[in-house]
Amino acid sequence: MPKFYLIILSLLFVSFTTFTVKANSETIKVAKVKTVKLGMSNALTGPTSDLGKELKKGAKVYFDSLNKRGGINGRPVEIISLDDGYEPQRTVVNTKNLIEQQVLALFGYVGTPTSHAIMPMLLKSKIPYLMPFTGADFLRSSTDVNILNIRASYYQELKAQIEYLVTEKKHNKIALVIQADEFGLAAQRAVNNLLNEKSLNPVITARYKRNSNDIRAVLSQLTAQPLDVVIFVGTYQPFIHLINLAHLEDLDVLFTSLSFIGSHNLLNQIPLSSRVVLSEVMPAPQECNWQLCQQFMTDMRNSGHKALNRIQLEGYISAFVFSKVAEQCTEGLNRQCLLKQFDKFNYQDNTLNISFNNKSNQGMQRVYFSLSKAMKRQY
């Protein structure tokens, strides 16, 4: 072959090799900026939709702000969000779908019965289950390292309520109204144990069906004998329905409930004379002295959200914690590294303390109270 052609072939080979290396380099670069996908299944429709929407809103605002700054080590975060309407069977279907899409983790689920329904899937797949909006004890007593909670437990909330009701206010005629599912049963066990420590028992334990306002039968039981307090365990709509019916029936009792009730909606929609105390796992954003709260309010308002609440704050903080943990996986973000880094995470911000270790899969411990206008007037 003439020397001239050999030179041409050599140049073509060098060009092809250079192109291949560049192409491979670009391929590697694209792989490095691969999206971090989180799977979320919660109530975006139905009577509990406010919780799912507000939690997602807070998380999305944080991730949007993070992505503008370059994401997690150069990788943007995306939430793949599915609606389950707070129905466990739909949560199971959604979770199977999300796992098949190979999301890095499941994040920001809402509810005890929905979480309970997917426990076999969580135990089998070992996929990280991060910051669900529930205080269920079975998510905290589990030794499985793939379950991480941010909020205080329902047991801690109920213990704070019982201390307030019995020790401080000296109430002893207490009724319990529970949602007829795993959420209600878990709370019933906690309340019974806590009251037993005070040598008390619930005067009445009444149940109602999940995702319904069928509460009149419950009210009939409550009006049958003298009561001081009604501890309600369930969702927003039946609770406000019960309070309004009790007002019409002149049932003058103190109502309490857990953080699963959105106080930002409820306290503005009950009669002025109704006495209500809600336990919370987040402070009111406007009254919070954390730097993270200031960041939250700035990001939310820059995103066009003016009405701020504790549920949004919980979603925002959950997104913040996930991101800070994931950033530690500089050699490669995968499930194993993520879970390993959670065991080392500790964050301090004024009175805010978020920490995990191999003995605790719950990051925060504090409980707060929200009071109705009638209760505030008593102080």
Stockholm file with secondary structure:
# STOCKHOLM 1.0

chainA/1-379         MPKFYLIILSLLFVSFTTFTVKANSETIKVAKVKTVKLGMSNALTGPTSDLGKELKKGAKVYFDSLNKRGGINGRPVEIISLDDGYEPQRTVVNTKNLIEQQVLALFGYVGTPTSHAIMPMLLKSKIPYLMPFTGADFLRSSTDVNILNIRASYYQELKAQIEYLVTEKKHNKIALVIQADEFGLAAQRAVNNLLNEKSLNPVITARYKRNSNDIRAVLSQLTAQPLDVVIFVGTYQPFIHLINLAHLEDLDVLFTSLSFIGSHNLLNQIPLSSRVVLSEVMPAPQECNWQLCQQFMTDMRNSGHKALNRIQLEGYISAFVFSKVAEQCTEGLNRQCLLKQFDKFNYQDNTLNISFNNKSNQGMQRVYFSLSKAMKRQY
#=GR chainA/1-379 SS CCHHHHHHHHHHHHHHHHHHHHHHHHHHHHHHTCCEEEEEEECSSSTTHHHHHHHHHHHHHHHHHHHHTTTBTTBCEEEEEEECTTCHHHHHHHHHHHHHTTCSEEECCBCHHHHHHTHHHHHHHCCCEECCBCCCGGGTSCCCTTEEBCSCCHHHHHHHHHIIIIIITCCCCEEEEEESSHHHHHHHHHHHHHHHHTTCCCSEEEEECTTCCCCHHHHHHHTTSCCSEEEEESCHHHHHHHHHHHHHTTCCCEEEECTTSCHHHHTTSSCTTCEEEEEESSCCGGGCCCHHHHHHHHHHHHTTCCSCCHHHHHHHHHHHHHHHHHTTCTTCCCHHHHHHHHTTCEEEETTEEEECBTTBCBCCCCCEEEECHHHHTTC
#=GC SS_cons         CCHHHHHHHHHHHHHHHHHHHHHHHHHHHHHHTCCEEEEEEECSSSTTHHHHHHHHHHHHHHHHHHHHTTTBTTBCEEEEEEECTTCHHHHHHHHHHHHHTTCSEEECCBCHHHHHHTHHHHHHHCCCEECCBCCCGGGTSCCCTTEEBCSCCHHHHHHHHHIIIIIITCCCCEEEEEESSHHHHHHHHHHHHHHHHTTCCCSEEEEECTTCCCCHHHHHHHTTSCCSEEEEESCHHHHHHHHHHHHHTTCCCEEEECTTSCHHHHTTSSCTTCEEEEEESSCCGGGCCCHHHHHHHHHHHHTTCCSCCHHHHHHHHHHHHHHHHHTTCTTCCCHHHHHHHHTTCEEEETTEEEECBTTBCBCCCCCEEEECHHHHTTC
//
